[in-house]
Amino acid sequence: MPVDSATGNGRRMPVPAPPATTIDMKNRTRYSGRTVSPAQAAEIRRAFLKAAGPSFATMVEFFETIPEVAFVAKDAQGRIVHMNRYNLELCGWRSLDDVLGYTSEDLYEPDQAAVYAGRDREVMETGIPIIERIYGFVADRSTSLNCVTVRPISSTSGRRIGTATVYWRARRTLQSEFWYGPIRKAVSYLGDHYAENVTVAGLAAMANYSVAQFRRRFHELMHQSPTEYLADVRVNVAKTLLKTTDRSVSDIAAEIGFFDHSHFIRVFRKATGLTPLAYRRSRAAR
């Protein structure tokens, strides 16, 4: 999707907030269809705690006390063995029982799950932690940036048995030069003006970089191109509109910055695996 393409009238209407929902036992297995019994979940957690030793239990208690920091731990199979209260609330779960023993593929939409599982797999396979990496793709579907750290968890014998992930809103960190303040300014601009005719050249000028420098710096920070990030923002807004309004697909496409209706459908399908209408029907059926 070319960032420089025309995007219609450039006017952005307020996006309605998604309705508050209560996730029940049935809905939590809506993606994989896999069910983990309470007894199975308890055994998965018990076995992990035993292998990890008392230091892990201390870490779990520690992350329950830190405000506005989300924490989740998974075993080597990607099954959740703990999630702190803040993360549960952020993701919309009622309690730890709703997620214990389940994987990201079980609990989240495929594109979302792929991001989470990919980070875990990277750390499990290499043993090298991800340190304060910035992501613009988070559980609450906002366009806010998160600062994410993923570390391997080792057993008392030194064997890698899982991953521990913490993340927090990056706005408090990105003002420093280390976090490329000029790129943060461009990211914020995209969050507010995604429906307009945004160009890479314009963003580069805003950041006081050449186009080549801007593309390189943006990718260093966001791990995707400006084009890809803009597509993510637009698709996330489209999902909200599809779920919370009865507006037509063509109207939504124009609203979020797609001049070409067919182009919007292609981008949406690439991101979600569904057409916009199929996505709306799948949400209505839940």
C-alpha positions in Angstrom: 0.0 0.0 0.0 1.8 3.2 -1.1 1.8 5.8 1.7 1.9 8.5 -0.9 -1.4 7.5 -2.6 -4.4 9.7 -2.5 -6.7 9.1 0.5 -9.9 10.8 -0.3 -11.1 14.0 1.4 -8.7 13.7 4.3 -11.4 14.4 6.9 -11.4 12.0 9.9 -14.5 11.6 12.0 -14.3 10.5 15.6 -13.9 6.7 16.0 -16.4 5.2 18.4 -14.9 3.4 21.3 -15.5 -0.4 21.3 -18.2 -1.5 23.6 -17.3 -3.0 27.0 -17.6 -6.7 26.8 -17.4 -9.6 29.2 -15.4 -12.5 28.0 -17.0 -15.8 29.0 -15.7 -19.3 29.1 -17.1 -20.1 25.7 -15.6 -17.1 23.9 -12.2 -17.6 25.3 -11.6 -20.6 23.0 -13.2 -19.0 19.9 -10.0 -19.1 17.8 -8.5 -22.5 18.2 -11.6 -24.4 19.5 -9.2 -26.0 22.1 -10.5 -26.3 25.7 -8.2 -26.6 28.7 -10.0 -28.0 31.8 -9.3 -26.3 35.2 -7.5 -29.5 36.3 -5.3 -29.4 33.2 -4.5 -25.7 33.6 -3.7 -26.2 37.3 -1.3 -29.0 36.4 0.5 -27.0 33.7 1.0 -24.2 36.2 2.1 -26.5 39.0 4.7 -28.3 36.8 6.1 -25.0 35.6 6.4 -23.5 39.1 8.1 -26.6 40.3 10.7 -26.5 37.4 11.2 -22.7 37.7 11.8 -22.7 41.5 11.0 -20.2 44.2 12.6 -17.2 42.3 9.8 -17.3 39.7 7.1 -17.3 42.4 8.8 -14.2 43.8 8.8 -12.6 40.4 5.1 -13.2 40.0 4.4 -11.5 43.3 6.6 -8.6 42.4 4.8 -7.9 39.1 1.5 -7.8 40.9 2.6 -4.7 42.8 3.9 -2.6 39.9 1.4 -0.1 38.5 0.8 0.1 34.7 3.3 -2.6 33.8 1.8 -5.7 32.1 3.4 -9.1 32.8 2.8 -12.6 31.3 4.8 -15.8 31.6 4.5 -18.8 29.3 6.0 -22.3 29.2 8.0 -23.7 26.4 4.8 -24.6 24.5 3.6 -21.0 24.7 1.0 -21.8 27.3 0.2 -19.1 29.8 1.3 -19.9 33.4 0.7 -16.4 34.8 -0.6 -13.0 33.9 -0.7 -10.1 36.3 -3.9 -8.2 37.1 -3.0 -5.2 35.0 -2.4 -7.3 31.9 -5.7 -9.2 32.5 -7.6 -5.9 32.7 -5.8 -4.5 29.6 -6.7 -7.6 27.5 -10.3 -7.8 28.8 -10.1 -11.0 30.8 -11.9 -11.5 34.0 -9.4 -13.5 35.9 -6.3 -15.7 35.6 -8.6 -18.7 35.2 -9.7 -17.4 31.8 -6.2 -17.6 30.3 -4.3 -20.2 32.3 -3.0 -23.1 30.1 -4.0 -21.4 26.8 -1.7 -20.0 24.1 -1.8 -16.8 22.2 -3.3 -18.7 19.2 -6.1 -19.8 21.4 -7.0 -16.4 22.9 -6.3 -13.8 20.3 -7.0 -13.0 16.7 -4.5 -14.6 14.3 -2.6 -11.4 13.4 -2.4 -10.4 17.0 -1.4 -13.9 18.2 1.4 -14.1 15.5 3.1 -11.1 17.0 3.0 -12.5 20.5 4.0 -16.0 19.5 6.8 -14.8 17.3 8.5 -12.9 20.1 8.3 -15.9 22.4 9.6 -18.2 19.7 12.5 -15.9 19.0 13.6 -15.8 22.6 13.0 -19.5 23.2 15.1 -20.5 20.2 18.0 -18.1 20.7 18.0 -17.6 24.4 18.7 -13.9 23.6 16.3 -11.5 25.3 14.3 -8.8 23.5 15.1 -5.6 25.4 12.8 -2.6 25.3 11.6 -3.2 21.7 8.9 -0.8 20.6 5.6 -2.2 19.2 2.6 -0.4 17.9 0.4 -3.5 18.0 -1.2 -4.1 21.4 -4.0 -6.1 23.0 -6.4 -3.2 23.4 -6.1 -2.3 19.7 -5.1 1.2 20.4 -2.5 3.0 18.3 -0.3 3.7 21.4 3.2 2.4 21.4 4.3 -0.2 23.9 7.9 -0.9 25.1 8.3 -4.6 25.3 11.0 -6.8 27.0 10.9 -10.6 26.7 13.4 -12.8 28.6 13.9 -16.5 28.8 12.9 -18.3 32.0 15.3 -21.1 33.1 14.7 -24.0 35.3 16.7 -24.6 38.5 18.9 -26.8 36.4 19.5 -24.0 33.8 17.3 -25.4 31.0 15.1 -22.9 29.1 11.5 -23.6 30.0 9.6 -20.5 29.0 9.4 -16.8 28.5 8.6 -13.8 30.7 7.2 -10.7 28.9 6.7 -7.2 30.4 5.4 -4.2 28.6 4.3 -0.7 29.3 3.2 2.4 27.4 6.2 3.9 25.7 5.1 7.5 25.9 7.0 8.0 29.1 10.2 6.7 27.5 10.2 7.9 24.0 11.0 11.6 24.7 14.7 10.8 25.1 17.1 10.9 22.2 17.7 7.1 22.7 14.2 6.5 21.7 14.4 8.7 18.6 12.1 11.5 19.6 11.6 12.8 16.0 10.3 9.3 14.9 8.0 9.3 17.9 6.6 12.6 16.6 6.0 11.1 13.2 4.3 8.1 14.8 2.0 10.3 16.9 1.2 12.2 13.7 0.1 9.0 11.9 -2.1 8.1 14.9 -4.0 11.4 14.5 -3.9 11.9 10.7 -4.0 8.3 9.3 -7.0 9.2 7.1 -5.2 12.0 5.4 -2.9 12.0 2.4 0.2 11.3 4.4 3.5 11.0 2.5 6.8 9.5 3.6 8.6 12.7 2.4 6.3 14.8 4.6 7.0 12.6 7.6 10.7 12.7 6.9 10.6 16.5 6.8 8.7 16.6 10.1 11.4 14.5 11.7 14.2 16.5 10.0 15.6 13.5 8.2 16.1 12.7 4.6 13.6 10.2 3.2 16.3 7.4 3.3 17.3 8.3 6.9 13.7 8.4 8.0 12.8 5.0 6.5 15.9 3.5 8.2 15.3 5.1 11.6 11.6 4.3 11.5 12.3 0.6 10.8 14.9 0.5 13.6 12.3 1.8 16.1 9.1 0.1 14.9 10.5 -3.0 13.1 8.3 -2.2 10.1 8.2 0.4 7.4 6.1 3.6 7.6 3.8 2.1 5.0 3.3 -1.1 7.1 2.7 0.9 10.3 0.1 3.1 8.6 -1.7 0.0 7.3 -1.8 -1.4 10.8 -3.3 1.7 12.2 -5.9 2.0 9.5 -6.9 -1.7 9.7 -7.3 -1.5 13.5 -9.6 1.5 13.2 -11.5 -0.3 10.5 -12.0 -3.2 12.9 -13.5 -0.9 15.5 -15.9 0.6 12.9 -16.9 -2.8 11.6 -17.7 -4.0 15.1 -19.4 -1.0 16.5 -21.3 0.6 13.5 -23.4 -0.5 10.6 -21.6 1.7 8.1 -20.9 0.3 4.7 -17.4 -1.1 3.9 -16.9 1.5 1.2 -17.8 4.3 3.6 -15.4 2.9 6.2 -12.7 2.6 3.5 -13.0 6.2 2.6 -13.2 7.3 6.2 -9.9 5.7 7.2 -7.9 6.9 4.1 -8.4 4.4 1.3 -9.4 6.0 -1.9 -9.7 2.6 -3.6 -12.3 0.3 -2.1 -10.7 -2.8 -3.6 -7.3 -1.8 -2.2 -8.8 -1.5 1.3 -10.3 -5.1 1.0 -6.9 -6.5 -0.1 -5.0 -4.8 2.8 -7.6 -5.8 5.3 -7.6 -9.4 4.2 -3.8 -9.5 4.2 -3.8 -8.3 7.8 -6.7 -10.4 9.2 -7.2 -13.3 6.8 -10.8 -12.1 6.3 -12.6 -9.7 4.1 -14.2 -6.7 6.0 -17.7 -8.2 5.6 -16.6 -11.6 6.8 -14.9 -10.0 9.8 -18.1 -8.1 10.7 -20.2 -11.3 10.4 -17.7 -13.2 12.5 -17.9 -10.6 15.3 -21.7 -10.4 15.1 -21.9 -14.2 15.5 -20.1 -14.1 18.9 
